[in-house]
Amino acid sequence: HRSSKRMRNFALSTILSFIVISSIFFHTSVMSMASVTKPRFVTNRMCPFAQKAWIALELSRVNYEFKEISLYGPNGKPNWFWDLNPQGTVPVLDCGDEICADSDLILDRIPQGLVDGGEKLLPSASSVKKKVASWRRNINEMLPIGKRAVLGGDKLQLFKKLEKMDAMVEAPYLCGNEVTVADCHAFPFLWRLNTEFDLGATCPNLQKWLHYCEANNPAFSKTVQSSWWWWW
């Protein structure tokens, strides 16, 4: 009888130990999975390409890790970053099972569901998608033109391009009432040009849009820096 009782106590103790260990293992596994799936955004605050991806992450409201690195000087890019992106460019969005090391790719993938909340940045309506694509294409075409103008070259070509885009603004955001990837893509570059040239006289719609974004949406104002780089 005593032997049977001891065996029952031993069995009960073994079961309780198994339950406790399983609980600890499950909790640890969940915490580990959470740490892996939390996106990590590796960037530099002064880079306009990184800024457009940063805006998109802020607008998505996803919980992500912000990791800033130096790009130049003695405290430049750390070794672990070269392993993450051998090209050595920012931004990089590390989502564990997918690493995006290009700002345009990040803006493509965020609305496709790469991070939670990103889908709202690209409405499903085909008409809006066409407008977003047009804005992104026009901004990319403008970049080399803007570089030449800022460095003392022909400004006429730049302002022709900007005036064309000024007529495209629907307000309050570039494609209408809802903020989209187009706003993320355009803001860093047009903000810099407005700082340099004051676009109010020639491109009032673009300047109003810039002011609206910065004054009414913290996802934009949070990314504006007192010291910043151009895109070259």
Short mmCIF file of the C-alpha atoms (twelve columns), coordinates in Angstrom:
data_MODEL
# 
_entry.id   MODEL 
# 
loop_
_atom_site.group_PDB 
_atom_site.id 
_atom_site.type_symbol 
_atom_site.label_atom_id 
_atom_site.label_alt_id 
_atom_site.label_comp_id 
_atom_site.label_asym_id 
_atom_site.label_seq_id 
_atom_site.Cartn_x 
_atom_site.Cartn_y 
_atom_site.Cartn_z 
_atom_site.pdbx_PDB_model_num 
ATOM 1   C CA . HIS A 1   0.000  0.000  0.000   1 
ATOM 2   C CA . ARG A 2   2.802  2.385  0.947   1 
ATOM 3   C CA . SER A 3   4.690  1.465  -2.242  1 
ATOM 4   C CA . SER A 4   1.592  2.158  -4.331  1 
ATOM 5   C CA . LYS A 5   1.139  5.512  -2.621  1 
ATOM 6   C CA . ARG A 6   4.771  6.446  -3.290  1 
ATOM 7   C CA . MET A 7   4.357  5.523  -6.942  1 
ATOM 8   C CA . ARG A 8   1.244  7.695  -7.225  1 
ATOM 9   C CA . ASN A 9   3.058  10.637 -5.621  1 
ATOM 10  C CA . PHE A 10  6.023  10.119 -7.950  1 
ATOM 11  C CA . ALA A 11  3.740  10.012 -10.987 1 
ATOM 12  C CA . LEU A 12  1.892  13.157 -9.871  1 
ATOM 13  C CA . SER A 13  5.193  14.953 -9.253  1 
ATOM 14  C CA . THR A 14  6.440  13.936 -12.706 1 
ATOM 15  C CA . ILE A 15  3.267  15.193 -14.389 1 
ATOM 16  C CA . LEU A 16  3.417  18.523 -12.536 1 
ATOM 17  C CA . SER A 17  7.077  18.969 -13.470 1 
ATOM 18  C CA . PHE A 18  6.253  18.238 -17.110 1 
ATOM 19  C CA . ILE A 19  3.433  20.818 -17.067 1 
ATOM 20  C CA . VAL A 20  5.713  23.490 -15.550 1 
ATOM 21  C CA . ILE A 21  8.548  22.801 -18.011 1 
ATOM 22  C CA . SER A 22  6.134  22.774 -20.966 1 
ATOM 23  C CA . SER A 23  4.670  26.076 -19.837 1 
ATOM 24  C CA . ILE A 24  8.109  27.673 -19.567 1 
ATOM 25  C CA . PHE A 25  9.132  26.280 -22.963 1 
ATOM 26  C CA . PHE A 26  5.929  27.534 -24.597 1 
ATOM 27  C CA . HIS A 27  6.317  31.007 -23.076 1 
ATOM 28  C CA . THR A 28  9.957  31.183 -24.172 1 
ATOM 29  C CA . SER A 29  9.054  30.025 -27.681 1 
ATOM 30  C CA . VAL A 30  6.331  32.643 -28.005 1 
ATOM 31  C CA . MET A 31  8.663  35.377 -26.799 1 
ATOM 32  C CA . SER A 32  11.356 34.178 -29.208 1 
ATOM 33  C CA . MET A 33  8.909  34.158 -32.113 1 
ATOM 34  C CA . ALA A 34  7.754  37.672 -31.228 1 
ATOM 35  C CA . SER A 35  11.330 38.947 -31.227 1 
ATOM 36  C CA . VAL A 36  12.013 37.358 -34.609 1 
ATOM 37  C CA . THR A 37  8.855  38.629 -36.296 1 
ATOM 38  C CA . LYS A 38  9.179  42.222 -35.053 1 
ATOM 39  C CA . PRO A 39  10.478 44.174 -38.083 1 
ATOM 40  C CA . ARG A 40  13.852 45.845 -37.717 1 
ATOM 41  C CA . PHE A 41  14.384 49.052 -39.681 1 
ATOM 42  C CA . VAL A 42  18.068 49.867 -40.235 1 
ATOM 43  C CA . THR A 43  18.510 53.417 -41.414 1 
ATOM 44  C CA . ASN A 44  20.079 56.838 -41.131 1 
ATOM 45  C CA . ARG A 45  17.784 59.744 -40.291 1 
ATOM 46  C CA . MET A 46  19.363 62.139 -42.784 1 
ATOM 47  C CA . CYS A 47  18.899 59.979 -45.895 1 
ATOM 48  C CA . PRO A 48  15.846 60.855 -48.059 1 
ATOM 49  C CA . PHE A 49  15.529 57.315 -49.442 1 
ATOM 50  C CA . ALA A 50  15.429 55.954 -45.912 1 
ATOM 51  C CA . GLN A 51  12.984 58.687 -44.915 1 
ATOM 52  C CA . LYS A 52  10.326 57.595 -47.396 1 
ATOM 53  C CA . ALA A 53  10.384 54.043 -45.999 1 
ATOM 54  C CA . TRP A 54  10.386 55.433 -42.450 1 
ATOM 55  C CA . ILE A 55  7.225  57.442 -43.195 1 
ATOM 56  C CA . ALA A 56  5.496  54.322 -44.518 1 
ATOM 57  C CA . LEU A 57  6.363  52.368 -41.368 1 
ATOM 58  C CA . GLU A 58  5.066  55.162 -39.165 1 
ATOM 59  C CA . LEU A 59  1.829  55.353 -41.153 1 
ATOM 60  C CA . SER A 60  1.320  51.596 -40.880 1 
ATOM 61  C CA . ARG A 61  1.623  51.887 -37.070 1 
ATOM 62  C CA . VAL A 62  3.383  48.560 -36.895 1 
ATOM 63  C CA . ASN A 63  5.550  47.864 -33.860 1 
ATOM 64  C CA . TYR A 64  9.100  47.881 -35.229 1 
ATOM 65  C CA . GLU A 65  12.673 48.317 -34.064 1 
ATOM 66  C CA . PHE A 66  14.435 51.483 -35.244 1 
ATOM 67  C CA . LYS A 67  18.171 50.924 -35.652 1 
ATOM 68  C CA . GLU A 68  20.256 53.879 -36.834 1 
ATOM 69  C CA . ILE A 69  23.795 53.419 -38.111 1 
ATOM 70  C CA . SER A 70  26.518 55.811 -39.187 1 
ATOM 71  C CA . LEU A 71  27.359 55.613 -42.856 1 
ATOM 72  C CA . TYR A 72  30.672 57.459 -42.915 1 
ATOM 73  C CA . GLY A 73  33.729 58.112 -40.785 1 
ATOM 74  C CA . PRO A 74  35.474 55.960 -38.161 1 
ATOM 75  C CA . ASN A 75  32.163 54.853 -36.662 1 
ATOM 76  C CA . GLY A 76  30.734 53.893 -40.031 1 
ATOM 77  C CA . LYS A 77  28.838 50.808 -41.073 1 
ATOM 78  C CA . PRO A 78  29.278 47.932 -38.611 1 
ATOM 79  C CA . ASN A 79  30.215 44.437 -39.745 1 
ATOM 80  C CA . TRP A 80  26.803 42.991 -38.950 1 
ATOM 81  C CA . PHE A 81  25.242 45.495 -41.374 1 
ATOM 82  C CA . TRP A 82  27.463 44.355 -44.231 1 
ATOM 83  C CA . ASP A 83  26.262 40.812 -43.527 1 
ATOM 84  C CA . LEU A 84  22.668 42.055 -43.663 1 
ATOM 85  C CA . ASN A 85  23.149 44.085 -46.858 1 
ATOM 86  C CA . PRO A 86  26.432 43.530 -48.752 1 
ATOM 87  C CA . GLN A 87  25.695 46.596 -50.907 1 
ATOM 88  C CA . GLY A 88  26.043 48.757 -47.803 1 
ATOM 89  C CA . THR A 89  23.043 51.010 -48.496 1 
ATOM 90  C CA . VAL A 90  20.181 52.135 -46.278 1 
ATOM 91  C CA . PRO A 91  17.373 51.615 -45.660 1 
ATOM 92  C CA . VAL A 92  17.058 47.935 -44.869 1 
ATOM 93  C CA . LEU A 93  13.849 46.406 -43.527 1 
ATOM 94  C CA . ASP A 94  14.536 43.058 -41.852 1 
ATOM 95  C CA . CYS A 95  11.354 41.054 -41.239 1 
ATOM 96  C CA . GLY A 96  13.091 37.808 -40.353 1 
ATOM 97  C CA . ASP A 97  12.037 35.651 -43.269 1 
ATOM 98  C CA . GLU A 98  12.378 38.537 -45.739 1 
ATOM 99  C CA . ILE A 99  14.969 41.298 -45.989 1 
ATOM 100 C CA . CYS A 100 14.295 44.328 -48.199 1 
ATOM 101 C CA . ALA A 101 17.399 46.407 -48.900 1 
ATOM 102 C CA . ASP A 102 15.955 49.006 -51.283 1 
ATOM 103 C CA . SER A 103 13.599 51.898 -50.503 1 
ATOM 104 C CA . ASP A 104 11.434 51.354 -53.589 1 
ATOM 105 C CA . LEU A 105 11.128 47.662 -52.797 1 
ATOM 106 C CA . ILE A 106 10.160 48.462 -49.211 1 
ATOM 107 C CA . LEU A 107 7.401  50.767 -50.469 1 
ATOM 108 C CA . ASP A 108 6.249  47.993 -52.794 1 
ATOM 109 C CA . ARG A 109 6.169  45.355 -50.089 1 
ATOM 110 C CA . ILE A 110 4.673  47.276 -47.151 1 
ATOM 111 C CA . PRO A 111 1.241  47.676 -48.827 1 
ATOM 112 C CA . GLN A 112 1.413  44.017 -49.889 1 
ATOM 113 C CA . GLY A 113 1.286  42.997 -46.224 1 
ATOM 114 C CA . LEU A 114 4.967  42.707 -45.343 1 
ATOM 115 C CA . VAL A 115 4.145  44.542 -42.089 1 
ATOM 116 C CA . ASP A 116 0.855  44.812 -40.244 1 
ATOM 117 C CA . GLY A 117 -1.202 47.855 -41.205 1 
ATOM 118 C CA . GLY A 118 0.628  48.512 -44.454 1 
ATOM 119 C CA . GLU A 119 -2.262 47.511 -46.721 1 
ATOM 120 C CA . LYS A 120 -4.067 50.813 -46.129 1 
ATOM 121 C CA . LEU A 121 -1.288 52.720 -47.925 1 
ATOM 122 C CA . LEU A 122 -2.392 51.396 -51.308 1 
ATOM 123 C CA . PRO A 123 -6.194 51.403 -51.735 1 
ATOM 124 C CA . SER A 124 -7.650 48.610 -53.815 1 
ATOM 125 C CA . ALA A 125 -9.269 50.898 -56.411 1 
ATOM 126 C CA . SER A 126 -7.413 50.570 -59.715 1 
ATOM 127 C CA . SER A 127 -7.794 54.298 -60.381 1 
ATOM 128 C CA . VAL A 128 -5.923 55.141 -57.180 1 
ATOM 129 C CA . LYS A 129 -3.228 52.556 -57.896 1 
ATOM 130 C CA . LYS A 130 -2.604 54.212 -61.263 1 
ATOM 131 C CA . LYS A 131 -2.259 57.615 -59.598 1 
ATOM 132 C CA . VAL A 132 0.175  56.232 -57.026 1 
ATOM 133 C CA . ALA A 133 2.274  54.610 -59.743 1 
ATOM 134 C CA . SER A 134 2.294  57.848 -61.728 1 
ATOM 135 C CA . TRP A 135 3.479  59.867 -58.734 1 
ATOM 136 C CA . ARG A 136 6.250  57.418 -57.929 1 
ATOM 137 C CA . ARG A 137 7.415  57.365 -61.543 1 
ATOM 138 C CA . ASN A 138 7.417  61.171 -61.791 1 
ATOM 139 C CA . ILE A 139 9.396  61.569 -58.577 1 
ATOM 140 C CA . ASN A 140 12.048 59.099 -59.734 1 
ATOM 141 C CA . GLU A 141 12.294 60.901 -63.084 1 
ATOM 142 C CA . MET A 142 12.697 64.199 -61.250 1 
ATOM 143 C CA . LEU A 143 15.647 63.127 -59.076 1 
ATOM 144 C CA . PRO A 144 18.499 63.570 -61.611 1 
ATOM 145 C CA . ILE A 145 16.898 66.793 -62.867 1 
ATOM 146 C CA . GLY A 146 16.688 68.132 -59.327 1 
ATOM 147 C CA . LYS A 147 20.282 67.201 -58.616 1 
ATOM 148 C CA . ARG A 148 21.509 69.222 -61.611 1 
ATOM 149 C CA . ALA A 149 19.391 72.230 -60.580 1 
ATOM 150 C CA . VAL A 150 20.596 72.241 -56.987 1 
ATOM 151 C CA . LEU A 151 24.220 71.915 -58.079 1 
ATOM 152 C CA . GLY A 152 23.930 75.035 -60.225 1 
ATOM 153 C CA . GLY A 153 22.645 73.608 -63.491 1 
ATOM 154 C CA . ASP A 154 19.515 74.360 -65.492 1 
ATOM 155 C CA . LYS A 155 16.565 75.054 -63.178 1 
ATOM 156 C CA . LEU A 156 14.046 75.485 -65.993 1 
ATOM 157 C CA . GLN A 157 13.762 71.762 -66.630 1 
ATOM 158 C CA . LEU A 158 13.210 71.102 -62.924 1 
ATOM 159 C CA . PHE A 159 10.433 73.651 -62.594 1 
ATOM 160 C CA . LYS A 160 8.706  72.355 -65.713 1 
ATOM 161 C CA . LYS A 161 8.638  68.940 -64.098 1 
ATOM 162 C CA . LEU A 162 7.469  70.342 -60.762 1 
ATOM 163 C CA . GLU A 163 4.712  72.383 -62.383 1 
ATOM 164 C CA . LYS A 164 3.451  69.243 -64.089 1 
ATOM 165 C CA . MET A 165 3.314  67.491 -60.717 1 
ATOM 166 C CA . ASP A 166 1.725  70.529 -59.101 1 
ATOM 167 C CA . ALA A 167 -1.254 70.100 -61.427 1 
ATOM 168 C CA . MET A 168 -1.567 66.454 -60.334 1 
ATOM 169 C CA . VAL A 169 -2.156 67.233 -56.641 1 
ATOM 170 C CA . GLU A 170 -5.698 66.355 -55.598 1 
ATOM 171 C CA . ALA A 171 -5.494 67.474 -51.930 1 
ATOM 172 C CA . PRO A 172 -5.238 67.167 -49.082 1 
ATOM 173 C CA . TYR A 173 -2.919 64.306 -50.032 1 
ATOM 174 C CA . LEU A 174 -1.421 63.713 -53.457 1 
ATOM 175 C CA . CYS A 175 -4.102 61.212 -54.519 1 
ATOM 176 C CA . GLY A 176 -7.034 62.668 -52.606 1 
ATOM 177 C CA . ASN A 177 -8.413 62.281 -49.093 1 
ATOM 178 C CA . GLU A 178 -6.347 59.250 -48.085 1 
ATOM 179 C CA . VAL A 179 -2.613 59.124 -47.499 1 
ATOM 180 C CA . THR A 180 -0.892 56.603 -49.762 1 
ATOM 181 C CA . VAL A 181 2.523  55.281 -50.734 1 
ATOM 182 C CA . ALA A 182 2.722  58.204 -53.184 1 
ATOM 183 C CA . ASP A 183 2.936  60.661 -50.278 1 
ATOM 184 C CA . CYS A 184 5.630  58.562 -48.582 1 
ATOM 185 C CA . HIS A 185 7.631  58.405 -51.801 1 
ATOM 186 C CA . ALA A 186 7.419  62.088 -52.703 1 
ATOM 187 C CA . PHE A 187 7.675  63.888 -49.367 1 
ATOM 188 C CA . PRO A 188 11.441 63.646 -48.601 1 
ATOM 189 C CA . PHE A 189 12.510 64.903 -52.028 1 
ATOM 190 C CA . LEU A 190 9.941  67.657 -52.516 1 
ATOM 191 C CA . TRP A 191 10.465 68.829 -48.934 1 
ATOM 192 C CA . ARG A 192 14.165 69.334 -49.688 1 
ATOM 193 C CA . LEU A 193 13.458 71.175 -52.939 1 
ATOM 194 C CA . ASN A 194 10.962 73.437 -51.182 1 
ATOM 195 C CA . THR A 195 13.599 74.222 -48.553 1 
ATOM 196 C CA . GLU A 196 16.069 75.127 -51.295 1 
ATOM 197 C CA . PHE A 197 13.846 76.992 -53.757 1 
ATOM 198 C CA . ASP A 198 10.573 77.892 -51.922 1 
ATOM 199 C CA . LEU A 199 8.019  76.359 -54.285 1 
ATOM 200 C CA . GLY A 200 5.115  78.570 -53.213 1 
ATOM 201 C CA . ALA A 201 5.168  80.925 -56.180 1 
ATOM 202 C CA . THR A 202 5.425  78.324 -58.928 1 
ATOM 203 C CA . CYS A 203 4.015  75.190 -57.306 1 
ATOM 204 C CA . PRO A 204 1.499  76.301 -54.661 1 
ATOM 205 C CA . ASN A 205 -0.319 72.959 -54.549 1 
ATOM 206 C CA . LEU A 206 2.856  71.062 -53.790 1 
ATOM 207 C CA . GLN A 207 3.808  73.508 -51.070 1 
ATOM 208 C CA . LYS A 208 0.340  73.328 -49.486 1 
ATOM 209 C CA . TRP A 209 0.554  69.555 -49.537 1 
ATOM 210 C CA . LEU A 210 3.966  69.618 -47.853 1 
ATOM 211 C CA . HIS A 211 2.671  71.952 -45.147 1 
ATOM 212 C CA . TYR A 212 -0.444 69.839 -44.669 1 
ATOM 213 C CA . CYS A 213 1.534  66.622 -44.212 1 
ATOM 214 C CA . GLU A 214 3.951  68.159 -41.764 1 
ATOM 215 C CA . ALA A 215 1.296  69.993 -39.750 1 
ATOM 216 C CA . ASN A 216 -1.418 67.330 -39.648 1 
ATOM 217 C CA . ASN A 217 0.291  63.944 -39.725 1 
ATOM 218 C CA . PRO A 218 2.984  63.070 -37.167 1 
ATOM 219 C CA . ALA A 219 4.218  60.230 -39.384 1 
ATOM 220 C CA . PHE A 220 5.685  62.928 -41.640 1 
ATOM 221 C CA . SER A 221 6.746  65.522 -39.053 1 
ATOM 222 C CA . LYS A 222 8.547  62.878 -36.961 1 
ATOM 223 C CA . THR A 223 10.903 62.153 -39.859 1 
ATOM 224 C CA . VAL A 224 11.855 65.778 -40.615 1 
ATOM 225 C CA . GLN A 225 15.401 66.536 -39.476 1 
ATOM 226 C CA . SER A 226 17.230 69.808 -38.874 1 
ATOM 227 C CA . SER A 227 20.297 68.310 -40.582 1 
ATOM 228 C CA . TRP A 228 19.730 66.261 -43.724 1 
ATOM 229 C CA . TRP A 229 21.317 65.011 -46.939 1 
ATOM 230 C CA . TRP A 230 20.392 65.422 -50.553 1 
ATOM 231 C CA . TRP A 231 19.916 62.283 -52.632 1 
ATOM 232 C CA . TRP A 232 23.431 62.039 -54.064 1 
# 
